[in-house]
Every structure is written in C-alpha cells, then in structure tokens.
Amino acid sequence: MLLRIACPCGHVGLANAESLPRLLTCSACGSSRRVEGGQRIKNKVAFAEWLLGAPGSPRATVKQK
C-alpha cells in the first residue's frame, strides 16, 4: 500500500508502506527524517485525481505555461 508523505518544505512524496519505518530524504530540499508511518491512500480514484492536479495536490499549485 502506498503512503503519502509530506515534508515540512511542502513537497509531497509517496512511499511503500511495507518499507517503513526508515530514513527518507526529500528530493526537493534534501532534508532527511525517520518516517514511521503516514496517511494511507485508501481511495484509488481520489489518489488518481490528486496525482493529476486536483485541489490540494502538488500539481494544482504549479503554474502551467
């Protein structure tokens, strides 16, 4: 199961639940922290919408050219 992991810098990533707990490094800011668990993604449709730019997603804040 995938987990949504948020960094204090605002970057959001995904991690496999079976691989936690472990030390994760943010690809945006480079900070590292130990992650025990996270918010499980239960609804596949909501997850797909989030990935594609639904409100609150990382892509929703990116300005399109």
PyMOL Python script that loads the backbone (N, CA, C, O; Angstrom):
from pymol import cmd

cmd.read_pdbstr("""\
ATOM      1  N   MET A   1       0.851  -1.170   0.000  1.00  0.00           N
ATOM      2  CA  MET A   1       0.000   0.000   0.000  1.00  0.00           C
ATOM      3  C   MET A   1       0.896   1.232   0.000  1.00  0.00           C
ATOM      4  O   MET A   1       1.915   1.264   0.690  1.00  0.00           O
ATOM      5  N   LEU A   2       0.521   2.233  -0.763  1.00  0.00           N
ATOM      6  CA  LEU A   2       1.273   3.473  -0.819  1.00  0.00           C
ATOM      7  C   LEU A   2       0.836   4.422   0.278  1.00  0.00           C
ATOM      8  O   LEU A   2      -0.339   4.480   0.641  1.00  0.00           O
ATOM      9  N   LEU A   3       1.805   5.168   0.801  1.00  0.00           N
ATOM     10  CA  LEU A   3       1.541   6.192   1.795  1.00  0.00           C
ATOM     11  C   LEU A   3       1.976   7.533   1.239  1.00  0.00           C
ATOM     12  O   LEU A   3       2.997   7.633   0.559  1.00  0.00           O
ATOM     13  N   ARG A   4       1.205   8.551   1.526  1.00  0.00           N
ATOM     14  CA  ARG A   4       1.547   9.914   1.142  1.00  0.00           C
ATOM     15  C   ARG A   4       2.384  10.509   2.277  1.00  0.00           C
ATOM     16  O   ARG A   4       1.946  10.540   3.427  1.00  0.00           O
ATOM     17  N   ILE A   5       3.583  10.977   1.948  1.00  0.00           N
ATOM     18  CA  ILE A   5       4.496  11.539   2.940  1.00  0.00           C
ATOM     19  C   ILE A   5       4.735  13.004   2.595  1.00  0.00           C
ATOM     20  O   ILE A   5       5.118  13.322   1.469  1.00  0.00           O
ATOM     21  N   ALA A   6       4.511  13.899   3.559  1.00  0.00           N
ATOM     22  CA  ALA A   6       4.704  15.329   3.345  1.00  0.00           C
ATOM     23  C   ALA A   6       5.943  15.802   4.099  1.00  0.00           C
ATOM     24  O   ALA A   6       6.155  15.439   5.256  1.00  0.00           O
ATOM     25  N   CYS A   7       6.758  16.617   3.427  1.00  0.00           N
ATOM     26  CA  CYS A   7       7.953  17.210   4.026  1.00  0.00           C
ATOM     27  C   CYS A   7       7.579  18.600   4.563  1.00  0.00           C
ATOM     28  O   CYS A   7       6.669  19.234   4.029  1.00  0.00           O
ATOM     29  N   PRO A   8       8.259  19.079   5.601  1.00  0.00           N
ATOM     30  CA  PRO A   8       7.990  20.440   6.091  1.00  0.00           C
ATOM     31  C   PRO A   8       8.193  21.525   5.032  1.00  0.00           C
ATOM     32  O   PRO A   8       7.639  22.616   5.164  1.00  0.00           O
ATOM     33  N   CYS A   9       8.984  21.245   3.972  1.00  0.00           N
ATOM     34  CA  CYS A   9       9.200  22.247   2.918  1.00  0.00           C
ATOM     35  C   CYS A   9       7.990  22.371   1.995  1.00  0.00           C
ATOM     36  O   CYS A   9       7.924  23.290   1.179  1.00  0.00           O
ATOM     37  N   GLY A  10       7.019  21.438   2.121  1.00  0.00           N
ATOM     38  CA  GLY A  10       5.828  21.479   1.288  1.00  0.00           C
ATOM     39  C   GLY A  10       5.808  20.413   0.199  1.00  0.00           C
ATOM     40  O   GLY A  10       4.777  20.196  -0.437  1.00  0.00           O
ATOM     41  N   HIS A  11       6.932  19.752  -0.018  1.00  0.00           N
ATOM     42  CA  HIS A  11       6.998  18.677  -1.024  1.00  0.00           C
ATOM     43  C   HIS A  11       6.237  17.462  -0.516  1.00  0.00           C
ATOM     44  O   HIS A  11       6.296  17.143   0.672  1.00  0.00           O
ATOM     45  N   VAL A  12       5.525  16.787  -1.403  1.00  0.00           N
ATOM     46  CA  VAL A  12       4.780  15.589  -1.048  1.00  0.00           C
ATOM     47  C   VAL A  12       5.297  14.438  -1.902  1.00  0.00           C
ATOM     48  O   VAL A  12       5.466  14.575  -3.114  1.00  0.00           O
ATOM     49  N   GLY A  13       5.545  13.305  -1.255  1.00  0.00           N
ATOM     50  CA  GLY A  13       6.019  12.133  -1.976  1.00  0.00           C
ATOM     51  C   GLY A  13       5.236  10.904  -1.580  1.00  0.00           C
ATOM     52  O   GLY A  13       4.331  10.965  -0.748  1.00  0.00           O
ATOM     53  N   LEU A  14       5.592   9.793  -2.181  1.00  0.00           N
ATOM     54  CA  LEU A  14       4.945   8.523  -1.911  1.00  0.00           C
ATOM     55  C   LEU A  14       5.974   7.522  -1.424  1.00  0.00           C
ATOM     56  O   LEU A  14       7.127   7.540  -1.855  1.00  0.00           O
ATOM     57  N   ALA A  15       5.552   6.650  -0.527  1.00  0.00           N
ATOM     58  CA  ALA A  15       6.424   5.588  -0.024  1.00  0.00           C
ATOM     59  C   ALA A  15       5.610   4.318   0.122  1.00  0.00           C
ATOM     60  O   ALA A  15       4.416   4.361   0.418  1.00  0.00           O
ATOM     61  N   ASN A  16       6.258   3.203  -0.086  1.00  0.00           N
ATOM     62  CA  ASN A  16       5.624   1.908   0.082  1.00  0.00           C
ATOM     63  C   ASN A  16       5.501   1.622   1.579  1.00  0.00           C
ATOM     64  O   ASN A  16       6.500   1.695   2.295  1.00  0.00           O
ATOM     65  N   ALA A  17       4.315   1.301   2.066  1.00  0.00           N
ATOM     66  CA  ALA A  17       4.076   1.092   3.495  1.00  0.00           C
ATOM     67  C   ALA A  17       4.926  -0.045   4.053  1.00  0.00           C
ATOM     68  O   ALA A  17       5.333   0.000   5.214  1.00  0.00           O
ATOM     69  N   GLU A  18       5.196  -1.065   3.236  1.00  0.00           N
ATOM     70  CA  GLU A  18       5.970  -2.199   3.715  1.00  0.00           C
ATOM     71  C   GLU A  18       7.428  -1.845   3.949  1.00  0.00           C
ATOM     72  O   GLU A  18       8.134  -2.584   4.635  1.00  0.00           O
ATOM     73  N   SER A  19       7.900  -0.720   3.391  1.00  0.00           N
ATOM     74  CA  SER A  19       9.300  -0.323   3.548  1.00  0.00           C
ATOM     75  C   SER A  19       9.536   0.545   4.779  1.00  0.00           C
ATOM     76  O   SER A  19      10.682   0.869   5.091  1.00  0.00           O
ATOM     77  N   LEU A  20       8.487   0.920   5.471  1.00  0.00           N
ATOM     78  CA  LEU A  20       8.613   1.779   6.658  1.00  0.00           C
ATOM     79  C   LEU A  20       8.648   0.943   7.922  1.00  0.00           C
ATOM     80  O   LEU A  20       8.107  -0.163   7.913  1.00  0.00           O
ATOM     81  N   PRO A  21       9.237   1.393   8.985  1.00  0.00           N
ATOM     82  CA  PRO A  21       9.911   2.674   9.180  1.00  0.00           C
ATOM     83  C   PRO A  21      11.296   2.679   8.544  1.00  0.00           C
ATOM     84  O   PRO A  21      11.967   1.651   8.457  1.00  0.00           O
ATOM     85  N   ARG A  22      11.708   3.886   8.095  1.00  0.00           N
ATOM     86  CA  ARG A  22      13.048   4.077   7.533  1.00  0.00           C
ATOM     87  C   ARG A  22      13.359   5.559   7.418  1.00  0.00           C
ATOM     88  O   ARG A  22      12.490   6.408   7.617  1.00  0.00           O
ATOM     89  N   LEU A  23      14.603   5.855   7.096  1.00  0.00           N
ATOM     90  CA  LEU A  23      15.043   7.224   6.908  1.00  0.00           C
ATOM     91  C   LEU A  23      14.749   7.633   5.473  1.00  0.00           C
ATOM     92  O   LEU A  23      15.217   6.989   4.535  1.00  0.00           O
ATOM     93  N   LEU A  24      13.972   8.705   5.294  1.00  0.00           N
ATOM     94  CA  LEU A  24      13.636   9.197   3.962  1.00  0.00           C
ATOM     95  C   LEU A  24      14.291  10.550   3.738  1.00  0.00           C
ATOM     96  O   LEU A  24      14.414  11.348   4.667  1.00  0.00           O
ATOM     97  N   THR A  25      14.713  10.809   2.505  1.00  0.00           N
ATOM     98  CA  THR A  25      15.316  12.080   2.124  1.00  0.00           C
ATOM     99  C   THR A  25      14.415  12.757   1.107  1.00  0.00           C
ATOM    100  O   THR A  25      14.014  12.143   0.118  1.00  0.00           O
ATOM    101  N   CYS A  26      14.099  14.010   1.347  1.00  0.00           N
ATOM    102  CA  CYS A  26      13.246  14.793   0.450  1.00  0.00           C
ATOM    103  C   CYS A  26      14.024  15.113  -0.824  1.00  0.00           C
ATOM    104  O   CYS A  26      15.149  15.608  -0.758  1.00  0.00           O
ATOM    105  N   SER A  27      13.431  14.834  -1.977  1.00  0.00           N
ATOM    106  CA  SER A  27      14.100  15.110  -3.245  1.00  0.00           C
ATOM    107  C   SER A  27      14.066  16.599  -3.592  1.00  0.00           C
ATOM    108  O   SER A  27      14.812  17.045  -4.464  1.00  0.00           O
ATOM    109  N   ALA A  28      13.216  17.367  -2.927  1.00  0.00           N
ATOM    110  CA  ALA A  28      13.110  18.799  -3.215  1.00  0.00           C
ATOM    111  C   ALA A  28      14.112  19.625  -2.409  1.00  0.00           C
ATOM    112  O   ALA A  28      14.791  20.487  -2.968  1.00  0.00           O
ATOM    113  N   CYS A  29      14.211  19.371  -1.096  1.00  0.00           N
ATOM    114  CA  CYS A  29      15.069  20.209  -0.246  1.00  0.00           C
ATOM    115  C   CYS A  29      16.278  19.462   0.316  1.00  0.00           C
ATOM    116  O   CYS A  29      17.209  20.095   0.815  1.00  0.00           O
ATOM    117  N   GLY A  30      16.281  18.134   0.246  1.00  0.00           N
ATOM    118  CA  GLY A  30      17.421  17.356   0.716  1.00  0.00           C
ATOM    119  C   GLY A  30      17.421  17.021   2.196  1.00  0.00           C
ATOM    120  O   GLY A  30      18.345  16.361   2.672  1.00  0.00           O
ATOM    121  N   SER A  31      16.414  17.454   2.936  1.00  0.00           N
ATOM    122  CA  SER A  31      16.374  17.137   4.363  1.00  0.00           C
ATOM    123  C   SER A  31      16.004  15.663   4.559  1.00  0.00           C
ATOM    124  O   SER A  31      15.301  15.073   3.738  1.00  0.00           O
ATOM    125  N   SER A  32      16.490  15.082   5.658  1.00  0.00           N
ATOM    126  CA  SER A  32      16.219  13.679   5.966  1.00  0.00           C
ATOM    127  C   SER A  32      15.499  13.573   7.300  1.00  0.00           C
ATOM    128  O   SER A  32      15.734  14.367   8.211  1.00  0.00           O
ATOM    129  N   ARG A  33      14.620  12.586   7.405  1.00  0.00           N
ATOM    130  CA  ARG A  33      13.958  12.304   8.681  1.00  0.00           C
ATOM    131  C   ARG A  33      13.468  10.872   8.672  1.00  0.00           C
ATOM    132  O   ARG A  33      13.213  10.284   7.621  1.00  0.00           O
ATOM    133  N   ARG A  34      13.345  10.328   9.869  1.00  0.00           N
ATOM    134  CA  ARG A  34      12.843   8.968  10.019  1.00  0.00           C
ATOM    135  C   ARG A  34      11.319   9.011   9.954  1.00  0.00           C
ATOM    136  O   ARG A  34      10.682   9.806  10.645  1.00  0.00           O
ATOM    137  N   VAL A  35      10.754   8.165   9.131  1.00  0.00           N
ATOM    138  CA  VAL A  35       9.302   8.113   8.955  1.00  0.00           C
ATOM    139  C   VAL A  35       8.813   6.761   9.445  1.00  0.00           C
ATOM    140  O   VAL A  35       9.252   5.717   8.961  1.00  0.00           O
ATOM    141  N   GLU A  36       7.908   6.788  10.401  1.00  0.00           N
ATOM    142  CA  GLU A  36       7.339   5.571  10.980  1.00  0.00           C
ATOM    143  C   GLU A  36       6.128   5.090  10.199  1.00  0.00           C
ATOM    144  O   GLU A  36       5.913   3.887  10.054  1.00  0.00           O
ATOM    145  N   GLY A  37       5.352   6.013   9.707  1.00  0.00           N
ATOM    146  CA  GLY A  37       4.118   5.681   9.002  1.00  0.00           C
ATOM    147  C   GLY A  37       3.590   6.932   8.352  1.00  0.00           C
ATOM    148  O   GLY A  37       4.274   7.954   8.328  1.00  0.00           O
ATOM    149  N   GLY A  38       2.405   6.872   7.832  1.00  0.00           N
ATOM    150  CA  GLY A  38       1.833   8.039   7.185  1.00  0.00           C
ATOM    151  C   GLY A  38       0.360   7.853   6.937  1.00  0.00           C
ATOM    152  O   GLY A  38      -0.258   6.912   7.434  1.00  0.00           O
ATOM    153  N   GLN A  39      -0.190   8.753   6.170  1.00  0.00           N
ATOM    154  CA  GLN A  39      -1.613   8.713   5.839  1.00  0.00           C
ATOM    155  C   GLN A  39      -1.815   7.732   4.691  1.00  0.00           C
ATOM    156  O   GLN A  39      -1.314   7.955   3.589  1.00  0.00           O
ATOM    157  N   ARG A  40      -2.534   6.667   4.938  1.00  0.00           N
ATOM    158  CA  ARG A  40      -2.761   5.665   3.902  1.00  0.00           C
ATOM    159  C   ARG A  40      -3.702   6.197   2.827  1.00  0.00           C
ATOM    160  O   ARG A  40      -4.688   6.872   3.124  1.00  0.00           O
ATOM    161  N   ILE A  41      -3.385   5.888   1.593  1.00  0.00           N
ATOM    162  CA  ILE A  41      -4.224   6.263   0.462  1.00  0.00           C
ATOM    163  C   ILE A  41      -5.200   5.124   0.233  1.00  0.00           C
ATOM    164  O   ILE A  41      -4.811   4.050  -0.226  1.00  0.00           O
ATOM    165  N   LYS A  42      -6.464   5.355   0.552  1.00  0.00           N
ATOM    166  CA  LYS A  42      -7.470   4.290   0.501  1.00  0.00           C
ATOM    167  C   LYS A  42      -8.322   4.336  -0.758  1.00  0.00           C
ATOM    168  O   LYS A  42      -8.736   3.290  -1.257  1.00  0.00           O
ATOM    169  N   ASN A  43      -8.586   5.505  -1.271  1.00  0.00           N
ATOM    170  CA  ASN A  43      -9.474   5.663  -2.409  1.00  0.00           C
ATOM    171  C   ASN A  43      -8.647   5.852  -3.680  1.00  0.00           C
ATOM    172  O   ASN A  43      -8.014   6.895  -3.848  1.00  0.00           O
ATOM    173  N   LYS A  44      -8.639   4.865  -4.576  1.00  0.00           N
ATOM    174  CA  LYS A  44      -7.815   4.920  -5.781  1.00  0.00           C
ATOM    175  C   LYS A  44      -8.226   6.053  -6.713  1.00  0.00           C
ATOM    176  O   LYS A  44      -7.370   6.652  -7.364  1.00  0.00           O
ATOM    177  N   VAL A  45      -9.504   6.355  -6.787  1.00  0.00           N
ATOM    178  CA  VAL A  45      -9.973   7.440  -7.651  1.00  0.00           C
ATOM    179  C   VAL A  45      -9.488   8.777  -7.111  1.00  0.00           C
ATOM    180  O   VAL A  45      -8.999   9.609  -7.875  1.00  0.00           O
ATOM    181  N   ALA A  46      -9.614   8.995  -5.818  1.00  0.00           N
ATOM    182  CA  ALA A  46      -9.146  10.242  -5.206  1.00  0.00           C
ATOM    183  C   ALA A  46      -7.639  10.386  -5.377  1.00  0.00           C
ATOM    184  O   ALA A  46      -7.143  11.490  -5.601  1.00  0.00           O
ATOM    185  N   PHE A  47      -6.910   9.280  -5.274  1.00  0.00           N
ATOM    186  CA  PHE A  47      -5.464   9.299  -5.449  1.00  0.00           C
ATOM    187  C   PHE A  47      -5.115   9.703  -6.882  1.00  0.00           C
ATOM    188  O   PHE A  47      -4.223  10.526  -7.088  1.00  0.00           O
ATOM    189  N   ALA A  48      -5.796   9.143  -7.859  1.00  0.00           N
ATOM    190  CA  ALA A  48      -5.541   9.491  -9.259  1.00  0.00           C
ATOM    191  C   ALA A  48      -5.838  10.966  -9.502  1.00  0.00           C
ATOM    192  O   ALA A  48      -5.074  11.642 -10.192  1.00  0.00           O
ATOM    193  N   GLU A  49      -6.923  11.470  -8.954  1.00  0.00           N
ATOM    194  CA  GLU A  49      -7.255  12.888  -9.097  1.00  0.00           C
ATOM    195  C   GLU A  49      -6.190  13.758  -8.450  1.00  0.00           C
ATOM    196  O   GLU A  49      -5.818  14.797  -8.995  1.00  0.00           O
ATOM    197  N   TRP A  50      -5.696  13.337  -7.284  1.00  0.00           N
ATOM    198  CA  TRP A  50      -4.644  14.074  -6.587  1.00  0.00           C
ATOM    199  C   TRP A  50      -3.390  14.126  -7.447  1.00  0.00           C
ATOM    200  O   TRP A  50      -2.762  15.179  -7.555  1.00  0.00           O
ATOM    201  N   LEU A  51      -3.011  13.001  -8.064  1.00  0.00           N
ATOM    202  CA  LEU A  51      -1.827  12.969  -8.920  1.00  0.00           C
ATOM    203  C   LEU A  51      -1.988  13.864 -10.149  1.00  0.00           C
ATOM    204  O   LEU A  51      -1.015  14.456 -10.615  1.00  0.00           O
ATOM    205  N   LEU A  52      -3.193  13.964 -10.666  1.00  0.00           N
ATOM    206  CA  LEU A  52      -3.432  14.712 -11.892  1.00  0.00           C
ATOM    207  C   LEU A  52      -3.707  16.196 -11.672  1.00  0.00           C
ATOM    208  O   LEU A  52      -3.881  16.935 -12.641  1.00  0.00           O
ATOM    209  N   GLY A  53      -3.751  16.651 -10.407  1.00  0.00           N
ATOM    210  CA  GLY A  53      -3.871  18.081 -10.165  1.00  0.00           C
ATOM    211  C   GLY A  53      -5.124  18.552  -9.481  1.00  0.00           C
ATOM    212  O   GLY A  53      -5.484  19.723  -9.610  1.00  0.00           O
ATOM    213  N   ALA A  54      -5.805  17.687  -8.758  1.00  0.00           N
ATOM    214  CA  ALA A  54      -6.992  18.112  -8.014  1.00  0.00           C
ATOM    215  C   ALA A  54      -6.591  19.139  -6.951  1.00  0.00           C
ATOM    216  O   ALA A  54      -5.421  19.201  -6.572  1.00  0.00           O
ATOM    217  N   PRO A  55      -7.537  19.941  -6.465  1.00  0.00           N
ATOM    218  CA  PRO A  55      -7.220  20.917  -5.421  1.00  0.00           C
ATOM    219  C   PRO A  55      -6.501  20.260  -4.236  1.00  0.00           C
ATOM    220  O   PRO A  55      -6.907  19.206  -3.747  1.00  0.00           O
ATOM    221  N   GLY A  56      -5.432  20.907  -3.795  1.00  0.00           N
ATOM    222  CA  GLY A  56      -4.644  20.384  -2.681  1.00  0.00           C
ATOM    223  C   GLY A  56      -3.484  19.512  -3.113  1.00  0.00           C
ATOM    224  O   GLY A  56      -2.673  19.104  -2.281  1.00  0.00           O
ATOM    225  N   SER A  57      -3.393  19.221  -4.403  1.00  0.00           N
ATOM    226  CA  SER A  57      -2.301  18.383  -4.893  1.00  0.00           C
ATOM    227  C   SER A  57      -1.099  19.243  -5.269  1.00  0.00           C
ATOM    228  O   SER A  57      -1.246  20.446  -5.485  1.00  0.00           O
ATOM    229  N   PRO A  58       0.082  18.645  -5.350  1.00  0.00           N
ATOM    230  CA  PRO A  58       1.262  19.421  -5.729  1.00  0.00           C
ATOM    231  C   PRO A  58       1.133  20.047  -7.121  1.00  0.00           C
ATOM    232  O   PRO A  58       1.625  21.153  -7.343  1.00  0.00           O
ATOM    233  N   ARG A  59       0.485  19.362  -8.052  1.00  0.00           N
ATOM    234  CA  ARG A  59       0.341  19.895  -9.409  1.00  0.00           C
ATOM    235  C   ARG A  59      -0.658  21.055  -9.460  1.00  0.00           C
ATOM    236  O   ARG A  59      -0.602  21.869 -10.382  1.00  0.00           O
ATOM    237  N   ALA A  60      -1.548  21.141  -8.509  1.00  0.00           N
ATOM    238  CA  ALA A  60      -2.542  22.223  -8.507  1.00  0.00           C
ATOM    239  C   ALA A  60      -1.868  23.560  -8.266  1.00  0.00           C
ATOM    240  O   ALA A  60      -2.395  24.595  -8.674  1.00  0.00           O
ATOM    241  N   THR A  61      -0.695  23.562  -7.601  1.00  0.00           N
ATOM    242  CA  THR A  61      -0.003  24.806  -7.295  1.00  0.00           C
ATOM    243  C   THR A  61       1.031  25.177  -8.348  1.00  0.00           C
ATOM    244  O   THR A  61       1.579  26.278  -8.302  1.00  0.00           O
ATOM    245  N   VAL A  62       1.314  24.277  -9.306  1.00  0.00           N
ATOM    246  CA  VAL A  62       2.282  24.552 -10.362  1.00  0.00           C
ATOM    247  C   VAL A  62       1.613  25.356 -11.453  1.00  0.00           C
ATOM    248  O   VAL A  62       0.540  24.989 -11.931  1.00  0.00           O
ATOM    249  N   LYS A  63       2.239  26.451 -11.851  1.00  0.00           N
ATOM    250  CA  LYS A  63       1.677  27.293 -12.899  1.00  0.00           C
ATOM    251  C   LYS A  63       1.983  26.655 -14.254  1.00  0.00           C
ATOM    252  O   LYS A  63       3.130  26.322 -14.551  1.00  0.00           O
ATOM    253  N   GLN A  64       0.951  26.493 -15.061  1.00  0.00           N
ATOM    254  CA  GLN A  64       1.096  25.944 -16.396  1.00  0.00           C
ATOM    255  C   GLN A  64       1.503  27.049 -17.366  1.00  0.00           C
ATOM    256  O   GLN A  64       1.033  28.180 -17.248  1.00  0.00           O
ATOM    257  N   LYS A  65       2.381  26.726 -18.334  1.00  0.00           N
ATOM    258  CA  LYS A  65       2.814  27.715 -19.342  1.00  0.00           C
ATOM    259  C   LYS A  65       1.967  27.605 -20.579  1.00  0.00           C
ATOM    260  O   LYS A  65       2.175  28.350 -21.537  1.00  0.00           O
TER     261      LYS A  65
END
""", "prot")
cmd.dss("prot")
cmd.show_as("cartoon", "prot")
cmd.util.cbc("prot")
cmd.orient("prot")
